[in-house]
């Protein structure tokens, strides 16, 4: 459900962003490290740090707007 949206954003933003998916069932340590309590969770990183998170399926324009905001 969220994958097609993320793929569209990745295609549109090109090298400006890197989108990575993690299966929390296969990576419980990473899930614990970032405090994942609900999925899907979108974590926005900048300079190696989590700047924002969103829980649940979000519309493309909301995700894109957050990426634009964090690029400033």
C-alpha positions as CSV (number, residue, x, y, z in Angstrom):
1,X,0.0,0.0,0.0
2,X,2.8,2.5,0.9
3,X,5.4,0.9,-1.4
4,X,4.1,2.4,-4.7
5,X,3.9,5.9,-3.1
6,X,7.5,5.6,-1.9
7,X,8.7,4.3,-5.3
8,X,7.0,7.3,-7.0
9,X,8.7,9.7,-4.6
10,X,12.1,8.0,-5.1
11,X,11.7,8.3,-8.8
12,X,10.7,11.9,-8.7
13,X,13.3,13.0,-6.2
14,X,16.2,11.1,-7.8
15,X,19.5,11.3,-5.9
16,X,18.1,14.0,-3.6
17,X,16.7,11.3,-1.3
18,X,17.3,7.7,-0.4
19,X,14.4,5.5,0.5
20,X,15.0,2.3,2.2
21,X,12.5,-0.3,3.6
22,X,13.2,-2.5,6.6
23,X,11.2,-5.5,7.6
24,X,10.9,-5.1,11.4
25,X,10.1,-8.8,11.9
26,X,13.5,-9.7,10.3
27,X,15.3,-6.8,12.1
28,X,14.0,-6.7,15.7
29,X,17.2,-4.9,17.0
30,X,16.7,-2.1,14.5
31,X,13.0,-1.9,15.4
32,X,13.9,-1.6,19.1
33,X,16.6,0.9,18.4
34,X,14.2,3.3,16.7
35,X,11.2,2.5,19.1
36,X,8.9,1.1,16.4
37,X,5.6,0.5,18.1
38,X,3.3,0.6,15.0
39,X,3.8,0.0,11.3
40,X,4.2,1.4,8.9
41,X,6.6,3.9,10.4
42,X,8.3,6.4,8.1
43,X,11.5,7.8,9.7
44,X,13.1,10.9,8.0
45,X,16.8,11.1,8.5
46,X,19.1,14.1,7.9
47,X,22.8,14.0,8.5
48,X,22.5,10.5,10.1
49,X,19.9,11.5,12.6
50,X,16.1,10.9,12.8
51,X,14.5,14.3,12.3
52,X,10.8,13.3,12.1
53,X,8.7,10.2,12.0
54,X,5.2,9.4,10.7
55,X,3.1,6.4,11.7
56,X,0.6,4.9,9.4
57,X,0.0,5.2,5.7
58,X,0.4,8.8,4.5
59,X,-0.6,10.4,1.3
60,X,2.1,11.1,-1.2
61,X,1.8,14.9,-0.9
62,X,2.3,14.7,2.9
63,X,5.5,12.6,2.6
64,X,6.8,14.8,-0.2
65,X,6.1,18.0,1.7
66,X,8.0,16.6,4.7
67,X,11.0,15.7,2.5
68,X,10.9,19.2,1.1
69,X,10.7,20.8,4.6
70,X,13.6,18.8,5.9
71,X,15.8,19.6,2.8
72,X,15.9,23.3,3.9
